[in-house]
Amino acid sequence: MTARIERVVTEGVVEIDGAEYKVENNTWIVGDDEEVIVIDPARDAETILSSVGEREVLAVICTHGLPDHVGGAIEVAARDEAVVALNRKDRQLWRDTWQETYPDIDMEDEGIFGVADVELEVIATPGITPGGVSLYVEALGAVFTGKTLLADGPGKLGGEYPALADQLTAIGERLFTLPADTRVLPAHGEETTIGEQEPHFDDWLAGSLTGAGPAAAAEGPLSDGTRVSGIKLNLDDE
């Protein structure tokens, strides 16, 4: 049976630095009529498992450790005793939600997960969180980007970019090297493609994400080690 991709949308409220935000989350299901992998199980495990149906859940993969994206992980995985995977750098974020447990698998860059007749390749894409990853499925022409890249550009956290330099570097070096027709399936909102997003990259580097013009690059680094233009600085080497 040929593998396919399904989307489950859930909604709820998240709190960031004391402010509440109403959000919709995408949970992605990859597999066939027999087995699936669940990506970014948001808060509503019951709805997600309803979409999975009687198929076996082989693994639950979290592209990052933020609470609204891992809130259903334990319950979804427990039904079929599936493993939960997360990059080790996001373990502390995970513990903010799940204080009594750790994920089963510490994902690493270029790791591979298999389901049905396809493979999911782990691509390190830090920025929103230190351990953020994307999952590329070449056979299906799709990449699951978490919060790293959305249909309207690089994702934010509470309206800000926690580490813009890392995020833009990951997008430019790891995501925009994929084929232009690759579907971008994010953790929030509608899908896009690599080809639709890549032409905006120079504008992002020039400061459009921060509302700054090219001249602002000379004003020094931001708190995340990037200039307003978004150009990565090697501050540790100075």
N, C-alpha and C positions, 0 to 999 in steps of 0.2 A: 504494500500500500504506500503510495507516494506521500511524503511528509507535506504538511501545510502549516500555515500560521493563522492563529485566531487572536482576537483582541477582546479583553474584558475590561470595561470601564467602571470604576467605583469612585465614590466621592466622599469627602469628609473635611474636617478642619485640622490644620496643623498649627503649632505654635513655634515661632522663631523669635528669639530674643524678646519675649513678652508680647509679641504681636501675633494675632490669629489670622490665618489665611484659609479661605475656602478653596479647595483644590479638587480636581479630577485626576485620577491616576489610571494609567494604562498598565494592565497586567497582560503579558503575552504568553500564549501557549503554542509550543512547537511540537509537532508529532503527527501520528497517523491515527487510525481507528483503534490501535492497540496500546500505544504508549506515548507519553508526552514528557516534555520538560516545561516547567513553569518559570517564567522570568518576572521578577519584581512583583511578588504577591503583595498587593496592597492590603489594607485593613480588613476587607470583607472576605474572609476565607470561605464562607458558605457560598457566596456568589461565584467565586472562582472555581470551587469544587463542583458546583452545579454545571458549569461549562465544561469541565473536564469529564464529567459523567463517570462511566465505568472504566474508562481508560486508566492504565497504571501510570502513576507519577514516578518517574525515575529519579528526578532531581529538581530541586528548587534553586534557581540561580538569582542572586541579588547583584545588580550592577553597581550598587553602592549601599551604604548602611543607614541612610536616613529613615526615621521612624515610619513615615507614611508608605515607604516602599518595602519594608520588611515586616510590617504589622501582621500579615497573614502567613508568614513563612513557616512557623512551627506547626500550625494547625494543618496547613496544606500538605506539608511534608509528612506529618504523622500518620495520615490516613493510610498510606502505602509504605510507611517506613522508608521514605526517600531520604537522600542526603541533601543537606543545605550547603551551598557554596557561596563564599564571599572572599574578597581580597583581604588579606591579613591587616592591611593598613586601616581598614574600616572596622576593626574589631571593637574599638571603644565606642563607636557610634552604635554598633549592634547592641552592646551591653546597656546602652541607654534605654533600649526597648525590651531586651531579653536579658535580665540580670542573672538568671539562673543557668544559662547555657551559652555555648559557643557554636558557631557553624561547624559542620563536619569536615568541610574541605576549605583549605586556604588557597583560593585561586591564584594562579600566577600568569603573567603575560605569556601568550602563545600556547596556553593550555588548551586542551580539546575535550569537548563533551559530545557524546554521540546519542542520537535518538532516531528511531525509525531508520531511514536511509540517508541521514544527513549528519554533518558535523558542525558544531558551534565552536569557533575559535575565539579565545579570550584575547582582547586587545586592551592594554592598559591605557586609560584615558582619564588621568587625574585632573583635578581642577575644582569641581564642585565639592568633592571629598578627596582625601589623599589616596584612597583605594578604589576610586571609580574605574570601572571597566566598561567596554562595549563588547558585544558578541556578534561576530561576523559569520553568516551562514552563506557561503559562496554558492552552494547548490540551489538555494532559494533566492539568491540575489538580494539579500537583506542584511542590515546591520541594526542591532538593538543598541541604542546609544544612551539609555538611561536619561540623566539630566544634562549630559555633556553637550548634546546638540539637539535642538528642537526645530520645529517647522519655521519658527520666527528667529532662529539663530541660536547662539550659545545660551544654554540655560543659566538661570540665576538661582540664588538661594536667598529668600527673603528680600528680593529686589536688588541684590548685590552680587558681585562676582568674588567669591572667596579667594581664588587664586587664578586671576585672569591669564597670567603668563603661561602657567601650566596647561590651562584649558585650551588656549589658542594653539599652543605647541602640539598638544594631543590631536586637536582637530586637523591642523595643517599637515602634520607628519604621519598620522595614523589613519585618519578617516578620509581625508581628501585624496589619498593615494588609491582608494578603492574605485572600481568602475563607476562612471558617471550615472549609470542607470540603477545603481544600488539603492534599494528602498531604505530610507532612514526611519526606523520605528522607535520613537522616543517614549519616555516614561510619562509624558504629559502631552496632550493635544494630538493633532492630526499628523499623519506621516508626510514626509517629503522625500527628496532624493539627493544624493551627493551632487549631481549635476545642477540641481536647483540652488543649492547652498554655496557651492564653491566660488561662484563669481562675486559673492559678497565679502570674501575673505580679506581682500586688500582694504576694503572700507573698515572692517573690524580692526585691522592692524593700524589704520590711520586714525583711530579714535572714535569711530561712530558709536561704539558700544557705551562709551563713557560720556558722550556728548561733547567731546573735545576735538578740536581741529588738529591738524598735523603739527602746528607750532607748539602745542602743549607737550609734545614729547621731550622738549628741552627743559621742562620745568622740574624734572627729577622723578624718582620712582614713587609708585604708590605703595601702600602698606603690604601688598602681596609680592613686591619685588619686581613689578612691571612698570614701565612708564605708561602714561595715559594712553599712548598710542597702542599699547598692548604688545610691544616688542619685548621679547624675553631678555632679561639681563642676567649675566653670570655674576651676581653679587658675591657669591661665596668664594669666587676666585680672586677677588680684589684684596 
